[in-house]
Amino acid sequence: MIIGAHIRTHGGLSSVVPGAQALGADAVQFFASNARQWRPPSIADETAGEFRRAASEGGVRSSLLHAPYVVNIASPNPEFHRRSIELCVASLAAADQLGASGLVVHAGAGGTGEPEEALARAVAALDALAAVDSDARPVVELMAGTTGAVASTLAEAVRLFDAAGWDERLRLCLDTCHLFAAGYDLHDPDGVRACFDELSASRLVDRLVAVHANDAAFGVGERRDRHANIGTGGIGREGFAAILARPEVRDCTVLCETPGDEATRRRDVAILKELAPPGPGTSSEARA
């Protein structure tokens, strides 16, 4: 596995690699445009080339983009839905331009009492992303069981991928905080085993490329998406040790999206590296 972090890009693309080095991160995730605006990424080819060189020379072994916060691929608002698709398509193209392996996008949420309609809207968005001609892949991130969420559990993820026809380009991202919030008891090795046994029994196991490693500030099954620093929340160090030991995670990019200052986040990356099993199975490349 390759372990890293979401990098805050207040200094633009040129700050990504130094930010990764400051955290001891071997993998990065970042926004290619303002996370709270609808403006699509606009990256000159020269700038993209400089980023790719800097990442290669700076020890970044895996990179992903994350769709902006404004995106909701299952939005019941037709205008928001249309703009979400357009922004995701532009962001996926930017991921390809920057040499990132994929674009992480939340599974989306609809209005109350319209699960089938929300599912159909999410599938329409994923169809549009799957049609983009790029080496970068759409990576669907499961949600935290919040109201109207299209897919938070593994069973719901199977339903979503079924509805999308298991398009060969679609990939999967699991967020440990989201899984915990949705009811998977990841603080306990038996709970971790049950979660990943369910994953392994499904076709999803071959689609898993990324894990967002975040502890949880609220209890299991509370459906509240609040990240905590590694070892300080409901999952705890024992839970993360069990997660990182799973063979399904071995070839994944593992990224923390934890709060705090640089020193705190560097400690989170260091803890994940400490807990990750050494030896065979640790890959120099993430799944694509």
KEVO-262291 format. One record per residue (C-alpha): chain; x, y, z. Coordinates in pm, 1 decimal. Layout:
// residues N
+----+----------+----------+----------+
| ch |        x |        y |        z |
+----+----------+----------+----------+
|  A |        X |        Y |        Z |
...
+----+----------+----------+----------+
// end
This chain:
// residues 288
+----+----------+----------+----------+
| ch |        x |        y |        z |
+----+----------+----------+----------+
|  A |      0.0 |      0.0 |      0.0 |
|  A |    100.1 |    360.6 |    -42.5 |
|  A |     23.0 |    592.0 |    250.0 |
|  A |    -33.2 |    965.2 |    231.4 |
|  A |   -278.5 |   1245.6 |    293.0 |
|  A |   -513.9 |   1500.6 |    147.0 |
|  A |   -299.1 |   1806.3 |     80.4 |
|  A |   -428.7 |   2157.4 |    136.7 |
|  A |   -344.8 |   2359.1 |   -173.2 |
|  A |   -360.7 |   2718.0 |    -48.0 |
|  A |    -48.7 |   2783.1 |   -256.2 |
|  A |   -192.4 |   2621.4 |   -570.3 |
|  A |    -58.6 |   2314.5 |   -747.6 |
|  A |    298.9 |   2409.2 |   -669.5 |
|  A |    226.3 |   2353.6 |   -298.9 |
|  A |    114.5 |   1989.5 |   -335.0 |
|  A |    454.0 |   1817.1 |   -343.0 |
|  A |    613.1 |   2032.3 |    -67.7 |
|  A |    296.7 |   1974.0 |    136.0 |
|  A |    331.5 |   1599.1 |     92.7 |
|  A |    697.6 |   1609.1 |    191.2 |
|  A |    616.1 |   1811.5 |    502.0 |
|  A |    370.3 |   1541.1 |    612.3 |
|  A |    590.7 |   1245.8 |    519.6 |
|  A |    324.5 |   1143.7 |    264.5 |
|  A |    405.0 |    912.5 |    -26.5 |
|  A |     59.3 |    962.7 |   -180.4 |
|  A |   -154.4 |   1272.8 |   -226.0 |
|  A |   -512.6 |   1373.7 |   -279.4 |
|  A |   -606.5 |   1732.6 |   -353.9 |
|  A |   -855.7 |   1966.8 |   -519.6 |
|  A |   -761.6 |   2100.8 |   -862.3 |
|  A |   -999.6 |   2397.3 |   -826.5 |
|  A |  -1172.8 |   2585.8 |   -545.6 |
|  A |  -1356.5 |   2319.1 |   -343.5 |
|  A |  -1648.8 |   2551.3 |   -266.4 |
|  A |  -1706.7 |   2700.0 |   -611.3 |
|  A |  -1850.1 |   2573.8 |   -939.4 |
|  A |  -1554.5 |   2703.7 |  -1139.2 |
|  A |  -1385.4 |   2411.8 |  -1322.0 |
|  A |  -1010.4 |   2351.2 |  -1313.2 |
|  A |   -808.7 |   2550.7 |  -1564.6 |
|  A |   -454.7 |   2418.3 |  -1587.1 |
|  A |   -201.5 |   2515.5 |  -1852.3 |
|  A |    -16.4 |   2225.1 |  -2009.9 |
|  A |    312.7 |   2372.6 |  -1890.5 |
|  A |    183.9 |   2387.7 |  -1532.6 |
|  A |     60.3 |   2030.0 |  -1554.1 |
|  A |    397.8 |   1917.3 |  -1684.6 |
|  A |    575.2 |   2094.3 |  -1401.2 |
|  A |    347.5 |   1924.3 |  -1149.2 |
|  A |    408.0 |   1580.6 |  -1296.5 |
|  A |    784.8 |   1632.3 |  -1285.9 |
|  A |    774.4 |   1765.9 |   -930.7 |
|  A |    562.0 |   1471.5 |   -814.2 |
|  A |    794.9 |   1218.5 |   -977.2 |
|  A |   1109.5 |   1379.5 |   -841.7 |
|  A |    955.2 |   1452.6 |   -500.9 |
|  A |    867.6 |   1094.8 |   -412.3 |
|  A |    491.0 |   1110.3 |   -472.6 |
|  A |    403.9 |    755.1 |   -577.4 |
|  A |     27.9 |    792.0 |   -613.5 |
|  A |   -207.9 |   1086.4 |   -662.5 |
|  A |   -582.2 |   1138.5 |   -676.5 |
|  A |   -801.3 |   1441.7 |   -726.2 |
|  A |  -1114.3 |   1493.2 |   -517.6 |
|  A |  -1430.9 |   1644.5 |   -662.1 |
|  A |  -1522.1 |   1983.3 |   -507.8 |
|  A |  -1756.7 |   1993.1 |   -208.3 |
|  A |  -2033.6 |   2159.9 |   -413.0 |
|  A |  -2076.5 |   1845.5 |   -624.3 |
|  A |  -2375.4 |   1618.4 |   -560.5 |
|  A |  -2418.5 |   1365.9 |   -839.8 |
|  A |  -2763.6 |   1264.4 |   -707.4 |
|  A |  -2899.0 |   1614.3 |   -642.2 |
|  A |  -3276.4 |   1650.4 |   -688.3 |
|  A |  -3215.3 |   2005.4 |   -813.5 |
|  A |  -3182.3 |   1973.0 |  -1193.9 |
|  A |  -2946.1 |   2269.9 |  -1220.9 |
|  A |  -2720.0 |   2143.5 |   -939.4 |
|  A |  -2723.0 |   1795.7 |  -1093.1 |
|  A |  -2623.4 |   1928.2 |  -1435.4 |
|  A |  -2347.8 |   2146.0 |  -1292.3 |
|  A |  -2223.1 |   1860.2 |  -1074.2 |
|  A |  -2180.0 |   1639.6 |  -1380.1 |
|  A |  -2007.3 |   1915.4 |  -1577.3 |
|  A |  -1768.4 |   1995.1 |  -1292.1 |
|  A |  -1687.4 |   1626.5 |  -1235.7 |
|  A |  -1617.8 |   1572.9 |  -1606.7 |
|  A |  -1385.0 |   1875.4 |  -1609.9 |
|  A |  -1215.0 |   1757.6 |  -1288.9 |
|  A |  -1163.0 |   1407.7 |  -1429.8 |
|  A |   -998.8 |   1561.3 |  -1737.2 |
|  A |   -775.2 |   1763.2 |  -1503.1 |
|  A |   -681.9 |   1444.4 |  -1314.9 |
|  A |   -571.1 |   1292.3 |  -1642.9 |
|  A |   -376.2 |   1605.3 |  -1733.9 |
|  A |   -192.8 |   1596.2 |  -1398.2 |
|  A |   -114.9 |   1225.8 |  -1412.3 |
|  A |   -346.9 |   1140.5 |  -1123.4 |
|  A |   -496.7 |    791.9 |  -1129.1 |
|  A |   -851.8 |    905.5 |  -1063.0 |
|  A |  -1114.1 |   1148.9 |   -939.7 |
|  A |  -1282.2 |   1069.2 |   -607.9 |
|  A |  -1651.7 |   1163.4 |   -610.2 |
|  A |  -1908.6 |   1098.9 |   -337.1 |
|  A |  -2194.7 |    864.7 |   -427.8 |
|  A |  -2436.4 |   1153.9 |   -378.3 |
|  A |  -2760.6 |   1212.0 |   -192.9 |
|  A |  -3117.1 |   1276.1 |   -304.1 |
|  A |  -3421.1 |   1412.9 |   -133.7 |
|  A |  -3616.2 |   1223.1 |    130.6 |
|  A |  -3848.3 |    954.6 |     -1.0 |
|  A |  -3702.6 |    926.8 |   -352.6 |
|  A |  -3426.2 |    664.5 |   -336.8 |
|  A |  -3489.3 |    523.6 |   -685.0 |
|  A |  -3480.7 |    867.1 |   -846.8 |
|  A |  -3161.2 |    956.9 |   -659.4 |
|  A |  -3000.9 |    631.9 |   -771.7 |
|  A |  -3092.6 |    704.3 |  -1133.3 |
|  A |  -2937.8 |   1051.4 |  -1114.0 |
|  A |  -2616.9 |    914.4 |   -962.1 |
|  A |  -2596.7 |    653.8 |  -1238.9 |
|  A |  -2646.8 |    920.3 |  -1505.6 |
|  A |  -2352.9 |   1112.3 |  -1360.9 |
|  A |  -2132.7 |    803.1 |  -1341.3 |
|  A |  -2223.2 |    717.0 |  -1700.6 |
|  A |  -2103.8 |   1062.1 |  -1807.3 |
|  A |  -1779.2 |   1019.8 |  -1615.3 |
|  A |  -1720.8 |    670.6 |  -1750.4 |
|  A |  -1753.8 |    809.9 |  -2103.3 |
|  A |  -1460.6 |   1051.4 |  -2055.7 |
|  A |  -1159.8 |    941.4 |  -2260.4 |
|  A |   -883.5 |    946.5 |  -1998.8 |
|  A |   -641.2 |    724.6 |  -1815.0 |
|  A |   -778.2 |    863.7 |  -1487.4 |
|  A |  -1077.8 |    674.2 |  -1349.5 |
|  A |  -1394.7 |    782.1 |  -1164.8 |
|  A |  -1359.1 |    661.7 |   -803.7 |
|  A |  -1688.1 |    638.0 |   -611.5 |
|  A |  -1661.8 |    717.2 |   -240.1 |
|  A |  -1924.5 |    570.7 |     -8.7 |
|  A |  -2100.5 |    810.4 |    227.1 |
|  A |  -2172.0 |    811.6 |    601.1 |
|  A |  -2535.2 |    702.6 |    605.8 |
|  A |  -2660.6 |   1059.4 |    605.1 |
|  A |  -3012.8 |   1144.0 |    486.4 |
|  A |  -3081.2 |   1049.8 |    126.7 |
|  A |  -2736.4 |    897.8 |     64.6 |
|  A |  -2731.8 |    677.3 |   -244.1 |
|  A |  -2460.8 |    443.3 |   -116.3 |
|  A |  -2313.6 |    419.4 |    234.1 |
|  A |  -2307.9 |     45.1 |    294.0 |
|  A |  -2137.9 |   -218.0 |     78.1 |
|  A |  -2476.8 |   -359.3 |    -18.4 |
|  A |  -2581.9 |    -14.1 |   -139.3 |
|  A |  -2254.9 |     16.2 |   -329.6 |
|  A |  -2326.1 |   -312.8 |   -505.9 |
|  A |  -2670.5 |   -178.5 |   -595.6 |
|  A |  -2514.5 |    138.8 |   -738.9 |
|  A |  -2253.7 |    -48.0 |   -941.8 |
|  A |  -2525.7 |   -289.0 |  -1060.5 |
|  A |  -2734.7 |      3.7 |  -1180.1 |
|  A |  -2428.6 |    148.7 |  -1355.8 |
|  A |  -2375.8 |   -182.1 |  -1536.5 |
|  A |  -2042.8 |   -245.5 |  -1363.6 |
|  A |  -1874.5 |    -17.3 |  -1614.2 |
|  A |  -1512.4 |   -129.8 |  -1625.9 |
|  A |  -1383.5 |    223.4 |  -1558.5 |
|  A |  -1559.2 |    268.7 |  -1222.4 |
|  A |  -1350.3 |    227.7 |   -907.7 |
|  A |  -1427.6 |    237.1 |   -533.0 |
|  A |  -1304.0 |    437.5 |   -233.0 |
|  A |  -1386.3 |    340.5 |    126.2 |
|  A |  -1372.5 |    601.5 |    403.4 |
|  A |  -1321.6 |    445.7 |    747.5 |
|  A |  -1509.9 |    725.2 |    925.5 |
|  A |  -1801.0 |    691.6 |    681.4 |
|  A |  -1814.7 |    313.4 |    723.9 |
|  A |  -1807.6 |    349.9 |   1102.8 |
|  A |  -2083.0 |    612.4 |   1090.8 |
|  A |  -2290.8 |    386.7 |    864.5 |
|  A |  -2274.6 |    102.0 |   1117.5 |
|  A |  -1957.1 |    -98.6 |   1050.2 |
|  A |  -1790.1 |   -153.0 |   1388.3 |
|  A |  -1431.0 |    -95.3 |   1278.5 |
|  A |  -1289.4 |    -42.0 |   1627.0 |
|  A |  -1305.4 |   -417.3 |   1682.1 |
|  A |  -1095.1 |   -666.4 |   1478.6 |
|  A |  -1401.9 |   -891.2 |   1444.8 |
|  A |  -1599.0 |   -598.4 |   1304.3 |
|  A |  -1317.8 |   -519.9 |   1061.4 |
|  A |  -1313.2 |   -884.2 |    954.0 |
|  A |  -1689.0 |   -885.7 |    896.4 |
|  A |  -1673.2 |   -566.7 |    689.1 |
|  A |  -1394.4 |   -685.9 |    463.1 |
|  A |  -1535.6 |  -1037.4 |    435.1 |
|  A |  -1851.5 |   -873.1 |    299.6 |
|  A |  -1638.5 |   -673.2 |     57.1 |
|  A |  -1445.8 |   -982.1 |    -53.8 |
|  A |  -1765.4 |  -1173.7 |   -117.2 |
|  A |  -1878.2 |   -906.7 |   -363.3 |
|  A |  -1751.8 |   -792.8 |   -701.0 |
|  A |  -1652.0 |   -466.9 |   -532.6 |
|  A |  -1327.1 |   -610.4 |   -402.1 |
|  A |  -1162.3 |   -580.1 |   -743.3 |
|  A |  -1273.9 |   -215.2 |   -771.7 |
|  A |  -1122.1 |    -93.3 |   -443.5 |
|  A |   -831.1 |    141.4 |   -515.3 |
|  A |   -835.8 |    390.5 |   -226.4 |
|  A |   -905.3 |    406.3 |    145.6 |
|  A |   -961.6 |    731.6 |    330.2 |
|  A |   -816.9 |    655.9 |    673.0 |
|  A |  -1000.2 |    882.1 |    916.6 |
|  A |  -1091.4 |    817.9 |   1277.4 |
|  A |  -1448.2 |    899.9 |   1381.0 |
|  A |  -1551.8 |   1169.5 |   1626.7 |
|  A |  -1896.1 |   1012.7 |   1683.6 |
|  A |  -2011.8 |    661.3 |   1766.1 |
|  A |  -2066.5 |    366.1 |   1539.8 |
|  A |  -2390.4 |    385.9 |   1344.1 |
|  A |  -2459.6 |    748.8 |   1438.9 |
|  A |  -2451.8 |    860.9 |   1074.1 |
|  A |  -2244.4 |   1167.8 |   1156.5 |
|  A |  -1950.3 |   1245.7 |    930.7 |
|  A |  -1692.3 |   1406.2 |   1155.8 |
|  A |  -1329.2 |   1304.5 |   1108.2 |
|  A |  -1090.9 |   1265.9 |   1401.7 |
|  A |   -715.8 |   1216.5 |   1414.0 |
|  A |   -585.8 |    861.3 |   1391.2 |
|  A |   -622.2 |    676.0 |   1722.1 |
|  A |   -823.5 |    951.1 |   1891.7 |
|  A |  -1176.4 |    852.8 |   1786.7 |
|  A |  -1411.9 |    558.4 |   1787.1 |
|  A |  -1200.7 |    339.7 |   1556.5 |
|  A |   -874.5 |    371.8 |   1749.0 |
|  A |   -529.0 |    234.1 |   1680.4 |
|  A |   -638.1 |   -129.4 |   1713.2 |
|  A |   -905.9 |    -77.9 |   1452.9 |
|  A |   -667.0 |     84.2 |   1206.6 |
|  A |   -409.9 |   -190.0 |   1260.6 |
|  A |   -675.0 |   -447.2 |   1169.9 |
|  A |   -786.7 |   -247.0 |    864.4 |
|  A |   -434.9 |   -199.1 |    729.9 |
|  A |   -360.0 |   -568.6 |    778.2 |
|  A |   -642.8 |   -670.3 |    545.0 |
|  A |   -527.0 |   -819.2 |    212.8 |
|  A |   -795.3 |   -617.7 |     30.9 |
|  A |   -612.5 |   -297.0 |    129.0 |
|  A |   -264.3 |   -419.0 |     41.1 |
|  A |   -247.1 |   -257.4 |   -304.6 |
|  A |   -452.7 |     51.8 |   -225.7 |
|  A |   -366.1 |    416.8 |   -185.2 |
|  A |   -439.2 |    501.3 |    181.4 |
|  A |   -498.7 |    868.9 |    257.1 |
|  A |   -583.4 |   1047.5 |    580.0 |
|  A |   -814.9 |   1349.5 |    564.3 |
|  A |   -774.4 |   1444.0 |    926.6 |
|  A |   -800.6 |   1783.0 |   1098.5 |
|  A |   -529.1 |   1983.3 |   1270.0 |
|  A |   -205.0 |   2159.4 |   1198.1 |
|  A |     91.3 |   2025.2 |   1003.7 |
|  A |    249.4 |   1854.9 |   1303.2 |
|  A |    -76.7 |   1680.1 |   1394.2 |
|  A |   -136.0 |   1557.2 |   1041.1 |
|  A |    224.9 |   1445.5 |   1004.3 |
|  A |    172.2 |   1236.9 |   1316.9 |
|  A |   -137.5 |   1079.3 |   1159.3 |
|  A |     61.6 |    973.8 |    851.0 |
|  A |    338.8 |    837.4 |   1073.8 |
|  A |     91.6 |    632.7 |   1280.8 |
|  A |    -60.0 |    479.5 |    967.0 |
|  A |    286.5 |    384.6 |    842.2 |
|  A |    371.0 |    238.3 |   1183.1 |
|  A |     52.3 |     29.3 |   1189.1 |
|  A |     79.9 |    -92.4 |    829.4 |
|  A |    222.0 |   -443.9 |    801.0 |
|  A |    574.6 |   -462.7 |    655.7 |
|  A |    709.4 |   -708.6 |    405.4 |
|  A |    553.3 |   -880.2 |    102.1 |
|  A |    233.8 |   -733.0 |    -31.4 |
|  A |    335.3 |   -370.3 |      0.4 |
|  A |    318.0 |   -241.3 |   -352.2 |
|  A |    514.1 |     40.5 |   -508.9 |
|  A |    214.6 |    126.5 |   -724.6 |
|  A |   -149.1 |    177.5 |   -636.0 |
|  A |   -421.5 |    -13.4 |   -817.9 |
|  A |   -560.3 |    173.5 |  -1115.8 |
+----+----------+----------+----------+
// end
